[in-house]
Amino acid sequence: MKMTTRLSFYLFISMLFFQTSCREVIDLGPSQLTPQLVIDGQISNKLKQHEVILSLSGDFGPDATYLPISNANVSISDGIQEFRLTESVEGKYLTDSIQGVPGRTYRLKVEWEGKEYLASDKMEPVPPEFDPQAFLLDDDHYEFEYRRHQFGAQKPFMWQLYIYPTNLPPNEPIDISNWGLQTGVEVFPPANYQFTYFSHPHIEVNGLMNFEEGHFYGFLPGYKVIQTRYALSDDYYYYLRSIFMETEWRETIFTSKSANVEGNISGGLGYFSAVSGREIVFSLE
């Protein structure tokens, strides 16, 4: 019995030796990815110049670079008309001032280095009317609570608040949607500010577990507000939802394995969307 015990012990020690001494060290090194064309474009029912941005994907890491793509042929069609885009700055292509028509399907075509990239999205009907965002007068300024994600809506919508002082000339809005999760932040901006947020039709567990505190922003009397509600196609909403799952809603006990977010660009990455919006304008007196 003792001899059997000793043999078992020596066998166990031998197995440990082979498991530790035969281990092969593999240096994975940094991940190298083949660059792909990335397309980010949108058309809406607002009369304006619509843009499509072209770039190359890069490697992982904080030092990754994303090169803009020039000299591409870019066009958008609704089955009736074709709109050709011109490159305004490197990698940024603009239409003339045009207005999309709800109910139509818009198709994007990009030709670059002998390859053709296609995408399409249907513009949903104009969303229904809505009440203005509530601003509360607190002492000498107006304040509103802002949360980037709001759950339990009947349909998904993307919202934008564009807030600007009437005594300053218009300029490019600064998007501070992704500021930190501080509570009680009061901002008295000297210029135009834009906030983007989303109302979701379901209770997203990952989004709820990543608890988002309220942001409070303050604006002095005399500011004007443009509030826009955008209707999204189902495909575009689920694309945005997939992005949130891989970014803002990660690191919870319900987080799944990371995966690439699939867009609607054939042969490339990204998304081309067609959205319809309804806007209202009101003042903070």
DRENKEVEX-58681 format. One record per residue (C-alpha): residue number from 1; residue in one letter; chain; x, y, z. Coordinates in Angstrom, 1 decimal, decimal comma, padded with zeros to 4 digits. Layout:
N
     k   r   c       px       py       pz
   NUM   a   A        X        Y        Z
...
% end
This chain:
285
     k   r   c       px       py       pz
     1   m   A    000,0    000,0    000,0
     2   k   A    002,9    002,3    000,9
     3   m   A    004,7    001,5   -002,3
     4   t   A    001,5    002,3   -004,3
     5   t   A    001,2    005,7   -002,5
     6   r   A    004,9    006,5   -003,3
     7   l   A    004,5    005,6   -006,9
     8   s   A    001,4    007,8   -007,2
     9   f   A    003,2    010,7   -005,5
    10   y   A    006,2    010,4   -007,9
    11   l   A    003,9    010,2   -010,9
    12   f   A    002,1    013,4   -009,7
    13   i   A    005,4    015,3   -009,3
    14   s   A    006,5    014,1   -012,8
    15   m   A    003,3    015,4   -014,3
    16   l   A    003,8    018,8   -012,7
    17   f   A    007,4    018,9   -014,0
    18   f   A    006,3    018,2   -017,6
    19   q   A    003,4    020,7   -017,4
    20   t   A    005,7    023,6   -016,2
    21   s   A    008,9    022,8   -018,2
    22   c   A    007,2    022,1   -021,6
    23   r   A    005,3    025,4   -021,7
    24   e   A    005,9    027,4   -024,9
    25   v   A    006,1    031,2   -024,7
    26   i   A    004,4    032,9   -027,6
    27   d   A    004,9    036,6   -028,1
    28   l   A    001,6    037,8   -029,7
    29   g   A    002,8    041,4   -030,3
    30   p   A    000,6    044,2   -031,4
    31   s   A   -002,4    043,3   -033,5
    32   q   A   -002,0    044,3   -037,2
    33   l   A   -005,1    044,7   -039,2
    34   t   A   -005,6    045,2   -042,9
    35   p   A   -007,0    048,8   -043,3
    36   q   A   -010,5    049,0   -044,7
    37   l   A   -012,6    051,8   -046,0
    38   v   A   -014,8    053,3   -043,3
    39   i   A   -017,9    055,3   -044,4
    40   d   A   -019,9    057,6   -042,2
    41   g   A   -022,7    059,4   -044,0
    42   q   A   -026,3    060,6   -043,5
    43   i   A   -029,1    062,3   -045,4
    44   s   A   -032,1    063,8   -043,7
    45   n   A   -035,3    065,7   -044,6
    46   k   A   -033,7    069,0   -043,6
    47   l   A   -032,7    071,3   -046,5
    48   k   A   -029,0    071,6   -046,1
    49   q   A   -025,7    070,2   -047,4
    50   h   A   -025,4    066,5   -046,3
    51   e   A   -022,0    064,9   -045,8
    52   v   A   -020,2    061,6   -046,2
    53   i   A   -016,9    061,1   -044,5
    54   l   A   -014,4    058,5   -045,8
    55   s   A   -011,3    057,2   -043,9
    56   l   A   -009,2    054,1   -043,5
    57   s   A   -009,5    051,9   -040,4
    58   g   A   -006,5    051,7   -038,1
    59   d   A   -004,9    049,3   -035,6
    60   f   A   -006,0    049,0   -032,0
    61   g   A   -004,5    051,4   -029,4
    62   p   A   -004,4    055,0   -028,4
    63   d   A   -001,9    055,9   -031,1
    64   a   A   -003,9    054,5   -034,0
    65   t   A   -004,3    056,8   -037,0
    66   y   A   -007,3    057,0   -039,4
    67   l   A   -006,3    058,5   -042,7
    68   p   A   -008,9    060,5   -044,6
    69   i   A   -009,6    059,3   -048,2
    70   s   A   -009,5    061,7   -051,1
    71   n   A   -010,3    061,5   -054,8
    72   a   A   -013,3    059,2   -054,4
    73   n   A   -016,4    059,4   -056,5
    74   v   A   -019,4    059,7   -054,1
    75   s   A   -023,1    059,8   -055,0
    76   i   A   -026,5    059,4   -053,4
    77   s   A   -029,6    058,3   -055,3
    78   d   A   -033,3    058,0   -054,3
    79   g   A   -034,3    056,1   -057,4
    80   i   A   -035,5    059,3   -059,1
    81   q   A   -032,5    061,7   -058,8
    82   e   A   -028,8    061,2   -058,3
    83   f   A   -026,9    063,7   -056,2
    84   r   A   -023,1    063,8   -056,7
    85   l   A   -021,0    064,9   -053,8
    86   t   A   -017,9    067,1   -053,9
    87   e   A   -014,9    066,9   -051,6
    88   s   A   -014,8    070,0   -049,4
    89   v   A   -011,8    069,1   -047,3
    90   e   A   -009,7    065,9   -047,3
    91   g   A   -012,0    063,0   -046,7
    92   k   A   -015,2    065,0   -046,3
    93   y   A   -017,7    065,0   -049,2
    94   l   A   -020,8    067,3   -049,4
    95   t   A   -024,0    067,4   -051,4
    96   d   A   -025,5    070,6   -052,7
    97   s   A   -028,4    071,9   -050,5
    98   i   A   -030,9    069,2   -050,8
    99   q   A   -033,8    067,8   -048,8
   100   g   A   -034,6    064,1   -048,4
   101   v   A   -038,1    062,8   -048,8
   102   p   A   -039,6    060,6   -046,1
   103   g   A   -040,6    057,2   -047,4
   104   r   A   -037,9    057,0   -050,0
   105   t   A   -034,9    054,6   -049,9
   106   y   A   -031,6    056,3   -050,4
   107   r   A   -028,6    054,5   -051,9
   108   l   A   -025,0    055,5   -051,4
   109   k   A   -022,3    054,6   -054,0
   110   v   A   -018,6    055,2   -053,4
   111   e   A   -016,0    054,4   -056,0
   112   w   A   -012,4    054,4   -054,8
   113   e   A   -009,2    052,7   -056,2
   114   g   A   -011,2    050,5   -058,6
   115   k   A   -013,7    049,2   -056,0
   116   e   A   -017,3    050,0   -055,5
   117   y   A   -018,9    050,3   -052,1
   118   l   A   -022,7    050,4   -051,7
   119   a   A   -025,2    051,1   -048,9
   120   s   A   -028,9    051,9   -048,6
   121   d   A   -031,3    053,0   -045,9
   122   k   A   -035,0    053,9   -045,9
   123   m   A   -036,1    057,3   -044,5
   124   e   A   -038,9    056,8   -042,0
   125   p   A   -042,0    059,1   -041,8
   126   v   A   -041,6    062,3   -039,9
   127   p   A   -041,9    061,7   -036,2
   128   p   A   -045,0    062,9   -034,3
   129   e   A   -045,2    066,2   -032,4
   130   f   A   -043,7    066,4   -029,0
   131   d   A   -043,5    068,8   -026,0
   132   p   A   -040,4    071,0   -025,5
   133   q   A   -037,6    069,9   -023,3
   134   a   A   -038,3    071,1   -019,7
   135   f   A   -036,0    073,9   -018,5
   136   l   A   -036,4    074,9   -014,8
   137   l   A   -035,6    078,4   -013,7
   138   d   A   -033,1    078,2   -010,8
   139   d   A   -032,2    081,6   -009,4
   140   d   A   -030,7    083,5   -012,4
   141   h   A   -030,5    080,7   -014,9
   142   y   A   -032,4    077,9   -016,6
   143   e   A   -031,4    074,4   -015,9
   144   f   A   -032,2    071,0   -017,4
   145   e   A   -031,3    067,4   -016,5
   146   y   A   -029,6    065,5   -019,2
   147   r   A   -029,2    061,7   -019,6
   148   r   A   -027,7    060,3   -022,8
   149   h   A   -029,9    057,1   -022,7
   150   q   A   -033,5    056,9   -021,7
   151   f   A   -035,3    053,5   -021,7
   152   g   A   -038,9    052,3   -022,0
   153   a   A   -040,0    054,5   -025,0
   154   q   A   -042,6    053,2   -027,5
   155   k   A   -040,2    053,6   -030,4
   156   p   A   -036,5    054,4   -030,7
   157   f   A   -035,6    058,0   -031,4
   158   m   A   -032,5    060,1   -031,6
   159   w   A   -032,8    063,6   -030,1
   160   q   A   -030,7    066,7   -030,4
   161   l   A   -030,8    070,0   -028,4
   162   y   A   -029,0    072,9   -030,1
   163   i   A   -028,7    075,8   -027,6
   164   y   A   -027,4    079,1   -028,6
   165   p   A   -027,3    082,7   -027,4
   166   t   A   -029,1    085,2   -029,6
   167   n   A   -026,6    087,9   -029,1
   168   l   A   -023,7    086,0   -030,6
   169   p   A   -023,2    085,1   -034,3
   170   p   A   -023,8    081,5   -035,2
   171   n   A   -020,8    079,1   -035,1
   172   e   A   -020,1    075,4   -035,2
   173   p   A   -021,9    073,7   -032,3
   174   i   A   -019,7    072,0   -029,6
   175   d   A   -021,0    068,5   -028,7
   176   i   A   -020,5    067,9   -025,0
   177   s   A   -022,7    064,7   -024,9
   178   n   A   -019,8    062,6   -023,7
   179   w   A   -018,7    064,6   -020,8
   180   g   A   -018,0    062,7   -017,6
   181   l   A   -020,7    061,4   -015,3
   182   q   A   -020,5    064,3   -012,8
   183   t   A   -023,7    065,3   -011,0
   184   g   A   -024,6    068,9   -010,7
   185   v   A   -022,4    070,3   -013,4
   186   e   A   -023,5    073,8   -014,4
   187   v   A   -022,3    075,2   -017,7
   188   f   A   -022,8    078,7   -018,9
   189   p   A   -021,6    078,4   -022,4
   190   p   A   -020,4    081,5   -024,3
   191   a   A   -021,2    079,9   -027,6
   192   n   A   -023,5    077,3   -029,3
   193   y   A   -023,8    073,9   -027,7
   194   q   A   -025,3    070,6   -029,0
   195   f   A   -026,5    067,7   -027,0
   196   t   A   -027,4    064,3   -028,5
   197   y   A   -029,3    061,6   -026,6
   198   f   A   -031,5    058,5   -027,3
   199   s   A   -034,8    057,1   -026,2
   200   h   A   -034,8    053,3   -026,4
   201   p   A   -037,9    051,1   -026,8
   202   h   A   -036,6    048,3   -024,4
   203   i   A   -035,1    048,1   -021,0
   204   e   A   -031,5    047,5   -021,9
   205   v   A   -029,9    045,6   -018,9
   206   n   A   -026,4    046,5   -019,9
   207   g   A   -027,4    050,2   -020,2
   208   l   A   -029,1    050,1   -016,8
   209   m   A   -026,2    048,4   -015,1
   210   n   A   -023,8    051,1   -016,4
   211   f   A   -025,6    053,6   -014,2
   212   e   A   -025,5    057,0   -015,7
   213   e   A   -025,9    059,9   -013,3
   214   g   A   -027,7    063,0   -014,3
   215   h   A   -026,0    066,0   -015,9
   216   f   A   -027,3    069,4   -015,0
   217   y   A   -026,6    072,2   -017,4
   218   g   A   -027,4    075,9   -016,8
   219   f   A   -028,1    078,6   -019,4
   220   l   A   -028,7    082,2   -018,9
   221   p   A   -032,0    083,9   -020,1
   222   g   A   -031,9    084,9   -023,7
   223   y   A   -030,8    081,6   -025,1
   224   k   A   -032,7    079,9   -027,9
   225   v   A   -033,2    076,1   -028,2
   226   i   A   -033,7    074,0   -031,3
   227   q   A   -035,0    070,6   -030,3
   228   t   A   -035,1    067,9   -033,0
   229   r   A   -036,6    064,4   -032,8
   230   y   A   -035,2    062,0   -035,4
   231   a   A   -037,0    058,8   -036,7
   232   l   A   -034,5    056,0   -037,4
   233   s   A   -034,9    052,9   -039,6
   234   d   A   -034,9    049,6   -037,6
   235   d   A   -031,5    048,7   -039,2
   236   y   A   -029,9    052,0   -038,2
   237   y   A   -031,2    051,8   -034,7
   238   y   A   -029,9    048,3   -034,2
   239   y   A   -026,5    049,4   -035,6
   240   l   A   -026,4    052,2   -033,0
   241   r   A   -027,5    049,8   -030,3
   242   s   A   -024,6    047,4   -031,2
   243   i   A   -022,2    050,3   -030,9
   244   f   A   -023,5    051,2   -027,4
   245   m   A   -023,1    047,5   -026,5
   246   e   A   -019,5    047,6   -027,4
   247   t   A   -018,7    051,0   -025,9
   248   e   A   -020,8    052,8   -023,3
   249   w   A   -022,7    049,7   -022,0
   250   r   A   -019,7    047,4   -021,6
   251   e   A   -018,0    046,2   -018,4
   252   t   A   -021,1    044,8   -016,6
   253   i   A   -021,8    041,3   -015,4
   254   f   A   -024,0    040,9   -018,5
   255   t   A   -021,2    041,9   -020,9
   256   s   A   -020,7    039,5   -023,8
   257   k   A   -017,6    038,8   -025,8
   258   s   A   -016,5    041,7   -027,9
   259   a   A   -017,4    041,6   -031,6
   260   n   A   -017,2    043,7   -034,7
   261   v   A   -020,2    046,0   -035,3
   262   e   A   -021,7    045,2   -038,7
   263   g   A   -022,8    048,2   -040,7
   264   n   A   -024,6    048,4   -044,1
   265   i   A   -021,5    049,1   -046,3
   266   s   A   -020,9    046,4   -048,8
   267   g   A   -017,1    045,7   -048,7
   268   g   A   -016,4    048,2   -046,0
   269   l   A   -017,1    049,4   -042,5
   270   g   A   -019,5    052,0   -041,1
   271   y   A   -023,1    053,1   -041,9
   272   f   A   -025,0    055,3   -044,3
   273   s   A   -028,3    056,4   -042,8
   274   a   A   -031,4    058,2   -043,9
   275   v   A   -033,3    059,9   -041,1
   276   s   A   -036,3    062,2   -040,8
   277   g   A   -036,6    064,8   -038,1
   278   r   A   -039,1    067,2   -036,7
   279   e   A   -037,9    070,3   -034,9
   280   i   A   -039,3    073,0   -032,6
   281   v   A   -037,7    076,3   -031,6
   282   f   A   -038,3    078,1   -028,3
   283   s   A   -036,7    080,7   -026,1
   284   l   A   -035,4    080,8   -022,6
   285   e   A   -036,8    084,2   -021,5
% end
